Amino acid sequence: MTTGRILPKLLAATLPLMASSVLQLLFNAADVVVVGNFASEHSLAAVGSTGALVNLIVNLFVGLSIGAAVVASFYYGAQDDQKLSKTAHSAMLLSLVGGALLTLLGVCFAETFLVWTRVPPEVLPLATQYMRVYFAGIVAVMVFNFGASLLRAKGDTKRPLYYLTIAGFVNVGLNLLFVVAFKMDVAGVALATVISQALAAWQVVKCLMNENDAFRIEPRKLRFDRPIVSEILKSGIPAGVQGCVFALSNVVIQSSVNGFGPVVMAGSAGAQNVEGFVWVSMYAFSQTALTFVGQNVGAKKFERLGRITLATLACALVTGLILGSFCDQFGSTLMRIYDDRPEVIASGAVRFSLVCRFYFLCGLMDAMVGVIRGMGRSIAPTVVSLLGACGLRLVWIATIFQIPRFHTEFVLFASYPVSWLITFAAHVACYWYFKKQLTRPRPL
């Protein structure tokens, strides 16, 4: 990633990552389709109501996996095998500890958290059941995320794709078995997810244990290296906090959605599932940019940063425009896959018109975050996102949305594109400032 033409290598690294994310969402969509068509009346609303809350709880530790990727890509670019090995072992141990803490938190407090987000009483038991089963197996999710981040730090985006493909087909098969055959409802969907994630985690760990370079994992070497962990936390905690606060703003929005009742909850859940394909396709370029920039900063090839940034923005923009427009145009048709009730489809169409149509703004915003984090700057994009995307949404809901004539789904979802545009502009300003700092000649 530190030599040669940028765009072909950017696409070569991003497309498998994009395919991994899309494939994972396809299998998640299979969860929703099975629930919407074969489970009880409120099952789709129950699963949909947990998404933002699960992300809020999990995102801090997922952010640490981003920190591990930043540190690993830097040492890989600098060809420092000793520190790279310490990074890999510290990261995998961190995934185990983090997963254990999340299991305890999610299983014990699932119902309390859902009550706080105003999940209706008729939906609450199913939503609680889904969350508890899901968090019982969250260690596997953490292990896979950290392991895949290490592989991607050296540009290997293909093997995580293979592991997700295998696990995904297992997930679909178990969904049908548990929900359709065994009538396990949302618990069956959650259990299928846990088993398939455990399979993916086992595959990525086995892969890392068989590597023949500094990324090789040896169980006897699993220990925290204090300076390395400090570097991971320095990059990862701001990323995790940003993810948590983003999820918090989405929890607030989900809480507002819940206030409209089960029909709107189901419509929003289906629309979210569809629009997720657009987001992960754009976000893949942000993840690749982080690795590209990190390796080039480690190799001190600062002259390539501008071209990497422009290529990343262009790819995210084109992807967002094409896929977002498609989902907006055919949203009603896509919604019928999840729920064929006319009132649910109409509710989903409202979200499509505001989120998917302007999703390219979110892609540009995320692309800049990936570039800035690759420079080793993690606090600035976090602060900007907190004030721009998250803070603005919370203010929007507390003020404009509370006005009776503006208390509608349309006004609620309008908070997304407004916050994306403002936050993207602020990230661009941060990028120029940090780039000048990197390239500024230092006194002898």
Secondary structure, DSSP 8 states (H G I E B T S, - for coil): --SS-HHHHHHHHHHHHHHHHHHHHHHHHHHHHHHHHHS-TTHHHHHHHHHHHHHHHHHHHHHHHHHHHHHHHHHHHHT-HHHHHHHHHHHHHHHHHHHHHHHHHHHHHHHHHHHHTT--TTTHHHHHHHHHHHHHTHHHHHHHHHHHHHHHHTT--HHHHHHHHHHHHHHHHHHIIIIIIS--HHHHHHHHHHHHHHHHHHHHHHHHHT-SSTT---GGG----HHHHHHHHHHHHHHHHHHHHHHHHHHHHHHHHHTT-HHHHHHHHHHHHHHHHHHHHHHHHHHHHHHHHHHHHHTT-GGGHHHHHHHHHHHHHHHHHHHHHHHHHSHHHHHTTT---HHHHHHHHHHHHHHTTTHHHHHHHHHHHHHHHHTT--HHHHHHHIIIIIHHHHHHHHTGGGSGGG-SHHHHHTHHHHHHHHHHHHHHHHHHHHHHHHHS----
